[in-house]
Amino acid sequence: MSTFRIGQGFDVHPFSEDSDRSLIIGGEILPGPGLDGHSDADLLAHATADALLGAAGLDDIGQLFPDSDSSFLNANSMELLKNVVGLLKEKGWEVCNVDCNVIIESPQLSSYKNNIQDRMSKLLDAPVTVKGRRSEGLGFIGEGKGAACLVVALISKS
């Protein structure tokens, strides 16, 4: 008999004032200002990692990869997510599917969505759905000051 667990993840970052910083979402480099953060600030990778860790009942991403640790400065978040997937596999969990909402006013994700989904699906070895959302001009996201991401993940263990 299989056991199933659901986890949710959330991440939010302001846009960086560093004009050399790339905007990275799901490992994809997009046009526009990058997000500010200790790592590469890939909020999709961060929220996905937290959703998976939460589903497995493990520590969150901030405890595993603390921003107080200089070894994670400018870290590739997709590599961090890969480490999380490895940790879940060690515990006997496998990813069933992941559903993501990236909330960003600009750029629109439609041109990048398939590449992001493919990359994430390969890394997780499970189907990943990514949806781009706007906040219709409301709040800090609507004012173009940052972005957020919500993720739900289903995992199973036989």
N, C-alpha and C positions, 0 to 999 in steps of 0.2 A: 504494500500500500504506500502510495506516495504522499508526502507532506508538501503542502504549498504555503508560501508566505508572501505577503505583499509589503512593499516598502514605498515610502514617498521621499522625494528629495526636493530641495529648494536651494537656489543660489541667486545672488544679486551682486552686481558690481557697477560702480560708476565708470563713466568713460575717463580714460587717462588724458592728462594734459601733455604726455610725452608723444610727440608727433611720430616718433620712430617705432612706437609700439603697435603691433599688428592686432587686428580684430580676429580672434580665433573662436569658432563655435563648432564643436564636434570634430576638432582637428582640421577643419577647413578654414583657410585664410580668406576673409571677406574684405571688401572695400570699406573704408571708413576708419574712424579713430578706434584704437584698441581699448580694451577694458583695463581698468586699474586693478592690480592684485599682486600678491607675493609671487605666485606662479605665473603662468601665461594667461591666467584669468579666463580659461575656457569654462564658462558657466554651465554649459551642457554636460561636459565631462564631470564637473564637480557635483552637479545635482544628481546625475546618474549614479555616481559612486555612492553618494549618501543614500539614495533610494535602495541600492543593492545592499549596502552595509546595514541599513535599518531593517530590511526584510530578513536578513540573516541574524539579527540581534547582536551585531558587532559594533565596535566603536565607530564614531563618525569620522568623516574625512579630516576634520580639524584636529582630531586626536591622533590619527595615523600619520598625517602629513602636516604638522603644525607650522603656521607662518612665522613662528619664533625660531624655527630651525633653518639656518642659512643654506643648508644643502638643498632645500626646496625652492630657493630663490630662482625665479624664471623657469621653474620646472615645466616640462611638457605634461600637461594634464591628462592627455590620452595615455601616457606611460603610467601615470598614477592610477588611472582607471584600469589599465591592464593588470597592475598589481592587485587591485581590489578583486578583479575577476579571478586571479590566481588564488587569492586568499579564500574566496568562496568555494572554489573547486577543492582546495585542501580540506575544507569543512564538509565536503560532500554535496554542496549545493550546485545547481546549474540554473542558468538564466532561462526563463520561459519566454518572456517578452518584456519590452520596455516602451512606454508611451511618454512623449515629451512635448511640452509647450515652451517655446522660446518667445519671450515677450520683449520685443525691440521695435522701436519706431522706424529705424532705418539702419541698415539696408533691409529690403524685403528678402526673406529666405527662399522664396519659390525657385530661384535659379540655382540654388545651392543644396536644396533639400535632398535630392536623390543621392548626391555624393556624400552628404553627411549621414544619411540613413545607411547607405552601403558600408561606409567606413565603420560606423558604430555597430552595425549588425555583424560584421566580420570580427571585430574585436570582442564582442560579447557572445558570439556564436549563437545568436538568437535574433528574432525579428525586432527591429526598432522602428518606431513611427515618430517622426519629427513634424511638428506643426509650428509655423510662424504666426505670431499674434502681435497686434498693435494695441496700445492702450488709448488709441483715439485722442491723443493730445492731453490726456489726463495724467496728473502726477509727474514725478521726476522722469519716468520712462517716456511719457508723452511729450515732455519738454526736451527730450533728447539728451538727458543727463546720465543715463545708464540703461541697463537691461537686466532682466530676470529670467529664471527658468524654473519650471515645475516638472517633475518626473515621477512616474509611477512604474514600479518594477514588480514583476511576478517571478519568483524563484521556486524550485522544487528540489526535493531530495527523495530518493527511492528507499 
